[in-house]
Amino acid sequence: MLACHAYNICVQYTIRNIPDMSDKALRRTARERGKSLNEVAIEALVRGAGVTGKRCQRRDLGDIAGTWRKYPAFDRALAAQDTVDEEMWRWAGTRHEPLYRPVPRPCSRCRNSRTRR
């Protein structure tokens, strides 16, 4: 077989500067699955490139569906967020008064005063 044909059949890459977190994750996955680092790296590369030819299986959350429990404290906190402050809404639509009153801060020249001179 000619060298150029062999090269095109089995392409090889040299990838440098793999981040430590990626290296650890690939090695851990290879160890857990009983596969070589090369196999796991190729699977990750193919999956990342989106050329697997099959849809990626997503987590369906079926293991936690239907496990909601009633928490009265949580329900009260959520209900408190749904209340409308009538005073705020009354002033929000007018231009006569600001929605809030900013607190005057002392300037750098007169630290004892509450307003600027």
SVG drawing of the C-alpha trace seen along z (x, -y; Angstrom):
<svg xmlns="http://www.w3.org/2000/svg" viewBox="-52 -75 57 77">
<polyline fill="none" stroke="black" stroke-width="0.4" points="0.0,0.0 1.3,-3.4 2.1,-5.7 -0.3,-8.4 -3.2,-6.0 -2.4,-4.7 -2.2,-8.2 -5.6,-9.1 -7.2,-6.0 -6.0,-6.5 -5.3,-10.2 -3.3,-11.0 -3.2,-14.2 -0.8,-15.6 -2.6,-17.9 -0.6,-20.1 -1.5,-22.2 -4.4,-20.2 -5.8,-22.0 -5.3,-20.1 -9.0,-19.8 -9.6,-18.3 -6.7,-15.9 -8.0,-14.7 -11.5,-14.3 -10.5,-12.3 -8.2,-10.1 -10.9,-9.5 -13.4,-8.6 -11.0,-6.2 -10.3,-4.5 -14.0,-4.3 -15.0,-2.8 -12.0,-0.5 -11.0,-2.2 -7.8,-3.6 -7.1,-7.3 -7.0,-7.4 -10.5,-5.9 -12.0,-8.3 -10.3,-11.3 -11.6,-10.3 -15.1,-9.9 -14.9,-13.3 -13.6,-14.9 -16.2,-13.3 -19.0,-14.3 -17.7,-17.8 -17.5,-18.2 -21.1,-17.0 -20.4,-14.3 -21.5,-11.3 -24.4,-10.6 -26.7,-10.0 -28.5,-12.2 -26.9,-12.8 -29.0,-11.3 -30.0,-14.0 -30.8,-13.6 -34.6,-13.4 -34.8,-14.2 -37.1,-11.2 -35.3,-10.2 -36.5,-13.4 -39.9,-13.9 -42.7,-13.7 -40.6,-14.1 -41.7,-17.7 -42.6,-18.1 -44.6,-20.9 -42.5,-23.3 -44.8,-25.9 -41.8,-28.3 -40.9,-28.2 -44.5,-28.8 -44.7,-31.8 -41.5,-33.3 -42.7,-32.8 -46.1,-34.4 -44.3,-37.4 -42.5,-38.1 -45.9,-38.2 -47.3,-41.1 -47.6,-44.5 -46.4,-47.6 -49.3,-49.9 -47.4,-53.0 -44.6,-52.3 -47.1,-51.7 -48.9,-55.0 -45.7,-57.1 -44.2,-55.1 -46.6,-56.6 -46.1,-60.2 -43.3,-62.7 -44.0,-64.8 -42.1,-62.7 -39.2,-60.3 -39.7,-56.6 -37.1,-56.7 -35.3,-59.5 -31.5,-59.3 -29.6,-59.8 -27.2,-62.8 -23.6,-61.8 -21.0,-64.0 -18.5,-65.4 -14.8,-64.8 -14.2,-68.5 -16.7,-68.5 -17.0,-65.1 -19.2,-66.4 -21.9,-67.8 -24.6,-65.7 -24.8,-67.9 -22.3,-69.4 -21.4,-73.0"/>
</svg>
